[in-house]
């Protein structure tokens, strides 16, 4: 009987403290369009085992900054947004040429209420993404992600008509 209990405890500990994978983070993040509380679920998953690399830190930050939509306590909403913003900025500082990280900051800033004042990098990130999306999308494994990024940007309300025309081939 004791070996069964030990095995169960080991499996529980592994599950409770296992690192969120990049694929899981992407799936939950882009799933926020169907269930905006995926942000809180993803943020909570990262709380259990904080990421050690810049890209997962950016997903943690973006999810945490978006999580106030699912929180009722006003102080906790502000706290989560600030924490998410801080995590995102740290990720960008660590890896400023990573298109996916820059996209996560763009997405967060484009959705952030203007009174929070978190929009200073919006245009720089947009330009970086538009300039590098073609190369990013041609990299093996990034095809679907580049379409998701392009779709988000088309719907963001941040692109000019010319920019939409340029990004349209990456959608669908």
N, C-alpha and C positions, 0 to 999 in steps of 0.2 A: 504493500500500500504506500509506503514512504517514497519509493522511486516514482510512482505516478504523481504524487503531490509535488515532488521536486521538479519533475518534467513540466508540469503545469505552471509552476512558479517561474521557471526559466523561460518558457514560451511567453508568458504574460509580461515578464520584464523586458524581453526582446521586443515585443509588440509595442509596449508602452513607451519605450525609449528609442525606437528605431528612427533613423533619419528619414525625412521625407525625400523621396527621389525627385529628380528633375521632371520626369514624366508625370508623376502624381501632382506636382506643383503646377505644371502647365495645364493639366486636365482640370484641376479644381479652379485655377485662376480663370481660364476661359469659360468654365462652367458658371461663372458668376452672372453671365447674361441670362441664364435660365433660373438660377437661384442665387440671389445676391448675398445670401448668408453663407455661401461657400467661402467668402472672404474670412469670416469669423472662424469657420472650421479649419481653414488652411492656416490662419494665424495661430490658432490654438495648437495645431499639430506641430508647428515650428517652436512654440513656447516650450513644449515637452523636450525637444532636442534641437537647439538652435543650430542653424547651418554654419558651415565653416568656409564656404566659398562665396565669392561675390555674387554669382548668378542666383543661387538659392537665397542669399541674403536679400537680394532685390525682390524676389517673389515674396519673401517674408514681409518685407517693408510694404510692398504694394497691397498685399492682403490685409495687413494690419491697418494701413491707412484707409482702406475701403470698409473695414469692419464696423465703423460707427453706425452704418445703416441698420445694423442688427443689434444695437445696444441702446438701452433706454436711459441709462444714467449719463447726463450731460458731461460731467467731469470725466467719466471713463471714455466718452466719445472723443473729447479733446486729447486726452492722454494717449489713446490708441492712434489717433491721427498723427500726433507729434512723434510718437515712437516709430510709426511707419515711415514718415518723412525722413527721420534721422537714419533709419536703416537703408532707405533708398539712396540717400546722399552718400552714405558710406560706401555702398556698392558701386556707385558711379565713380567715386573718387578712386576706388581700388582698380576698377576696370572701365575707364572712360571710353574705350573703343569697342565695347561690347554692345552690339545693336539691340539685343534682347533686353539688356539692362536699361539702355536708353529708352526703349519702347515702354518698359514698365513705368519709368518716371514720367514719360510723356502721357501715358494713359492715366496715371494718378493725377497729374497736374491738370489734364483736360477735364477730369471729372470732379476735381476739388471745388467746393464753393468759393467764389471770388473773395468773400470776406476773410478766408483763411490766408490769403496772400501767398499761396504756393503755386506760382505760375511763371517764375522768372526764367526757367530753362525751357519752357514750352517750345518756343520758336527754334532754339538751337537744337533741341532733340528732334524736332520735326525735320529740320534740314538734314541732320545726320542720318536719320532713318531713310528719308527719301533718296539720299545720295548713295546709300549702301544696301538698300533692300534687294536690288537685283543680284548682287554678288552673294549676299546672305542666302537668298532663295535658291541659288544654284548649288549651294553646298549640300552634299548628301545628308538627308535626314531633316533638312530645314524647309522642305517644300510646303508642307501643311502649315507649319508655324508662320511662314512668310505670308501665306494666304490669310491666316487669322489676323496677323498684324495689319495687313493691307485692308481687310474688311473693317477692322476697328477704326483705322484712321479715316477711311471713307465716311464712316458714320459719326466721327468725332465732332464735326462742325468746325474743325481747325484748318481744313485744307481749302486752298483757292480752287477755282475751276480748272486751271492749268495743272495744278498738283494732282487733282483727282484724275485728270486725263492720263497723267504720267504713271499713276499707281494702279489704274484700272486693270492692266494686264496681269497683275499679281492676284487679283481677286478671283473667286470661284474656284 
